[in-house]
Amino acid sequence: MVEPILAYENWSWVRIDATTQQKMNEFPDIPLAGKRWAMSLAEHQSSNLEMDASEDGKESMWGSFVYSQNVNVRSEKIILHYYLTKDFLLTYGMDPAFFTGAFEQQVLKYMDKAENAIEGFMALVGEIISVFLQKIERFEDRMHDLLWSVKAENDEPVFEQIMDNRYEVLVWKNLIIPFVEIQEAIVEAFGDDVLEGYFYKRTCRRIRRCHQTIHEYNEEIGQLIDLESIISSHRGNEIVKTLTVITMLFTPVAAWGALWGMNFKFMPELDWKYGYLGAILVIALSTWSLYYYLKKKNWIGSVLKSSKDKNF
């Protein structure tokens, strides 16, 4: 695991934990404002991005962002707090389980190349964004499966999956917004010189790529929802049309049945020798006539046709 305090050629990185937080006064080189920030930290407490550029050469910026979030459980998240000057990077909240293995080695390698704390911070942010992109790649596989499920198995579980994916995209969008703000705020706090930094440029490209990817997935899910709405509306119309046609076709049966089911004392049809056969013929002829009229007006359409070969 990385050491809590790393001193590079032109800057230092201090990873604050419960132990180092109580020993901040033992580090004379850390700015007084940074020590106050460290001592005021409370675990699991986030803060808005703020900066102090009132004095040339002593600019600073601090804030926090969520870099790990369970999309199903709001409380399962990890917040990284940071305090940044040109010479010092103070961080609090880096989860040891997150900062291990290849990720740790990659970050330390880039920290060695960073010319100042600003570049070091952007290198760290860049690697966090890289983790985001890896997780989004796995999301891409689920989106691909969902896209074809809409065509092959369009039913309620598929719609629920669409909603789950849209919510996940919104979570990713919410996570990337603070990084977009950091990208702009660093220039505001430390001036245009940071624009020429290697890690600043690369991290900004990653942020834009991540933001654009999330935007495209959001657009794709929006189109899936529109398609689902069209399909549902079409199915609803077909169901209503079918029920209407069936109701109309059975209207003669109901009407004649109601007429001959009356209990009047004098009904001449009761004494007819072929009354039963005649009633059946009248009902059949009335139903066929109504069907022929609807068919001629093209009001039935494809209601009575089989839809077993349709995909949607």
Secondary structure, DSSP 8 states (H G I E B T S, - for coil): ---SEEE-SS-EEEEE-HHHHTTGGG-TTS-HHHHHHHHT--TT-----EEE-SSTT--EEEEEEEEEE-SS-TT-EEEEEEEEESSEEEEE---TTTS-HHHHHHHHHHHHH-SSHHHHHHHHHHHHHHHHHHHHHHHHHHHHHHHHHHHHS-SHHHHHHHHHHHHHHHHHHHHHHHHHHHHHHHHHHH-GGGGG-HHHHHHHHHHHHHHHHHHHHHHHHHHHHHHHHHHHHHHHHHHHHHHHHHHHHTHHHHHHHHHHT---S--GGGG-TTHHHHHHHHHHHHHHHHHHHHHHTT-STTTTS--TT---
